[in-house]
Amino acid sequence: MKFCMFTTFFGAHSFGGDAAFVDRLSRALSRRGHETHVIYCRDAFEISKGNQTPRPYIAPPGVTIHPLKSRAGSLSPLATHATGRPWFKLGAIKRLLDQIQPDVVHFHNLSLIGGPGLLAVDVPGAIKLMTAHEHWLVCPTHVLWKFDREVCESRDCVRCCLKAKRPPQLWRNTGLMNRSLAELDALVCPSLSTRNEHKRRGIQVPIEHIPYFLPNDYTGMPSAPAPKVERPYFAAVGRLEKIKGFQDAIEAMRSVPEADLVIAGAGSYESELREKARGLENVRFVGRLDSAQVAALYRGARGVIVPSLVYETFGYVVLEAFAERTPVVVRNLGALPELVAESDGGVVFETADELARSIRTLAADAELARKLGENGAAARRTVWSEEHHMKLYFDLINDRRLQRGLPVVDPGTPLATAAIAATHAHLATASVGETREEAA
């Protein structure tokens, strides 16, 4: 089968998050003999990257990437943000779809590559899916964090956007979103929490729950040795932004002097976090780490703290900790407690006292930490495995195909690396074609 993925950021021009999922899904499809094309907006990365440079990325056999580059430059994604439509990208997108003729079009982060208007582009015969990696469908800032101080429970989008220093999206007050979503065969949510939040906030399209996964080759990545430590430590990993709640983890360490907190990552809130940790000898920052270093940090930790202040749609950090047999300590908000309940792989807290108590308990009880970590690892190999995800994914595709009177398709069997290369010998090993967008 032919799959076409649409997302704003991808590969070398990405920041992780939804781009990591698109990469993992594309590779999983490739391993099963399918052909995948990823279309994304390079201009969006250029206006969002700050000090970040493109990361090394080579597409695997069977995956072709199409970066869209406009003569209009930054005007292209800005126009999409303001209008909810793919004005400067539309011509290039239609040409690519005509060339690819995909069986499945899977939309991801559309915020700057086409907005909801992209969903209405005609793709004859194709199944149309969209995954909600964030809450962008119901929140212009993506994260349901109101006025930079609290979880959003009532709409005040224009003032909230201005507070976040983003141009308001007046098109959200029209029927564009609902009309566009009606073009989908299904909206996919990675957690029940995310599904419920979208329903609660007015999304009426059919919603399916398919959780994220870690790929079969995840543990085959280059490894680094776990840090040598003399006493228990806890890890907190991710973007150093206020909404991630690391400030609460730092505060908790004041009452747990017998353990350490290691914070890995970078972001705009880093200086505030360092100031909060001033004078705390059991808190240290190690900067941005590569994937092998992060895995090693998890492996040696007594637990991984995930204190996010917003409705996380899933929580890849949890799965990555479980892959190293390390338990998690998560806030009772969004998808995080759902992952712990399904795995029995960690501890859930609500108050600052509960967070400190959870850290203290795991620091003192290595056997409890080991047991919870093993529970998490078992769930990662079953509930959140590549095989389980692909079964649910193709069950959904085949259900929608049957509704149209089309024959079901075989998801395929994972192939070894050499077999994949042979299967896709007709494709470029790392096909990258920069596509120029036409002005409307």
JOTACOR-V329675 format. One record per run of one state. SS is the DSSP state (H for helix, E for strand, C for the rest). FROM is the first residue (numbers start at 1). LEN is the number of residues. If there is no record, write none. Layout:
[[SS/FROM/LEN] [SS/FROM/LEN]]
This chain:
[[C/1/1] [E/2/5] [C/7/3] [E/10/1] [C/11/2] [E/13/1] [C/14/4] [H/18/14] [C/32/3] [E/35/7] [H/42/7] [C/49/14] [E/63/8] [C/71/3] [H/74/10] [C/84/6] [H/90/11] [C/101/3] [E/104/4] [C/108/8] [H/116/5] [C/121/6] [E/127/6] [C/133/12] [E/145/2] [C/147/3] [E/150/2] [C/152/5] [H/157/7] [C/164/6] [H/170/4] [C/174/2] [H/176/6] [C/182/4] [E/186/4] [C/190/2] [H/192/9] [C/201/6] [E/207/3] [C/210/4] [E/214/1] [C/215/3] [H/218/3] [C/221/12] [E/233/5] [C/238/4] [H/242/3] [C/245/1] [H/246/10] [C/256/4] [E/260/5] [C/265/5] [H/270/7] [C/277/6] [E/283/5] [C/288/3] [H/291/10] [C/301/2] [E/303/4] [C/307/9] [H/316/8] [C/324/4] [E/328/4] [C/332/4] [H/336/8] [C/344/2] [E/346/4] [C/350/2] [H/352/13] [C/365/1] [H/366/17] [C/383/2] [E/385/1] [H/386/18] [C/404/13] [H/417/7] [C/424/7] [E/431/2] [C/433/2] [E/435/3] [C/438/3]]
